[in-house]
Amino acid sequence: MLGREDIPLDTEGEAQALRLGARFAADRPTVVYSSPLGRARQTAAAIPALQPGVRDAPGLEELHVGALEGLTGPELDTRFPGLMKIWLHQPLDFRPPDGETLGEASERAWSGLEAVVAAERSAATLVVVTHQIVLGALLCRIQGRPLSEFRSFFHKNTAITELEWDDSPRVLRLADASHLG
């Protein structure tokens, strides 16, 4: 289980981040925000922006899995029997010990995203780097779909989802990973 453990990108992740950065080289965003977690910040740092540096986007950290952090599947099953079954089949009922529910993470992430958008209303293009589960929860809300469908918005690492945000957001492009080859 990988939630908020602050680990760096591995070699493959670094290569993906470089390809993402190259994708934005010709059409630089105005500003880049990122989850404060190291792997997201490393990815964001590879994106060239008109305003240098990566800004923190509190609230866009990955789901807090508490006591499950770093456990393998077999370890999780031994220490917390039945919990993985709940995560897989009833994700809205899943509450890891010392962690948060998917609903709590969704509300936290929505508030974080709204704060970034409000702070950057004048930015022509804004990039936000976040994490898989949080992104799925945000897209459920944007698309008007039940939170239980968050897995239907799976993204490869560094895939791009493009939003247009006037009064409310709408998806223009979803999970584009063409830069990965």
N, C-alpha and C positions, 0 to 999 in steps of 0.2 A: 504494500500500500504506500503510495506516494502522495502526500498532501502538501503540507507546508514545510517539509524538510528542505532546508536551504542548500541544495546540492548544485554544483556547477554542471554545465552541459558536458556531455561526453564528446568524443571525437566526432561521432555522427551528428550530434546536435550542433556542434560548432560549424560543421560543413553546411548543414541546412541553414543556419543563421547567415552564413556568408552568401549563400545563394539567394536568400531573402533580401539581404542588403543590396545585392547586384540588381535584383528586380526593381528596387526603388531608386537606383542610381540616376536614371534619366528623368524620373518624375518624382522629385523629392517632396516628402510631406512637409508641412509647416513645422510640426512639432511631434515628438514621440513620447508617449506615456507608457509606463510598465507597472505590472505587479511588482511589489518590492522584493519578491523572491529572486534569488540569484540567477536561476536558469532563465527566467523571463527577462531580467535586466540584461543578461549577456546577449540574448536574442535581440532585444530592442537596441542595444548599443551598436549592432551591425547595420542598422538602418540609417542611411544618411538623411539628415533633416536640415531644413533651412535655419531652424533655431537649434544650435548644437546642444548636446547633452540629452539625457533621458530623465524625464520627470516621473516622480512616484505617483502611482494611482492606488492609494489605499482603498481597500475593499475588494480589489480584484485578485487577491490571493486565491489559491486553489482551496477546495473544500478542506476544512480542518478535520482530519480523521483521528485526532487525539491519540489514545493509547494504541491505535492500530498502525501508526506511522512506522514505516520500515519493515513491517512484518510480511513474510511471504505467505502465499495461500495456505500451505500446510501449517505454518505457525499460527496463523489467524484461526484456522479451524480447530486447532488444539486448545488455544487460549480462550477463544470466544466461539464455542460451538453454535452453529446456526446463524451467526451474524452475517456471514457472506451470502447465505441464501436469501436473507432479507434484502441485502443490498442489490442482489441480482434480480429478485422477483417483486419486491415491494420497496423500491428506493425511497419513497416518501415517508416510510415508517422507519427508515434506517437512522439510528443515532449512535455513532461510535462513542465508547466511553471517553469522556473528557473532550469530545469533539462537537461538531455542529450538524444539524440536519441539512438536507438539501434545500429545504425551504428557507432556512436561516441564511445559508450561503447565497441563495438567489436574491434575497432582499438586500443583503450586504453588498453584493456585486452590483445590483441595480443602482443603489444609492451612490456607489463609487463611480459608476459609468456616468450617471447624470451629473455628478460633480465635475468630472473631467470635461464633459460636453459644455456645461455652463461656463466653466473657466476659459474655454477656448472657442467661444462663439465666433470670434473674428478669424480663426484659423481656416485657411482654404482647405487644407487636408490635415487630418489628425489621425495618427496611428496609435492604437492601444494594444499592448501585448499582454495577454492573460493566459489562462490555463483551460484545459479540455472540459472539465466538469462545469466550471463557472461559465465558460462560453456557451455550452449547451443549455444551461439554465437561462442565460440572457437571451439566447435566440428563441427559446420557448416563449418568453414574455413578448419579445418583439413580433413574433409570428402569430401570437394569440393562441398558442398550443398549450396543452396541459404540461406542467412541469415534469410529470412522469415520463414524458417523451424526450427528455434531454439527451438521451443516447442517440436519437435519430439525427443529431447534428454533429456527428463525429467529424473531427478534423485531423488530418495528418499534422505532425509538428510543423510549424511555420506556414501552414495554409492560411490564405487570406480570405476573410469575409469582409465585404465592403458594404457600408451602410450610407444612406443619405438621411440626414437628420435635420428636418425643419422643425415643425411642431412636435413631431414624433418620428421615431426611426422606421426606416423600411430597408429591406435587404435588396441590394443591387447585384451582388455576386456572393456566392456561398462556397466556402471550403476550396478555393482555387489553389491547387498545389502544382500548377504547371511549371513553376520555377525549379521544382525538384527533379524534373526530367522524366 
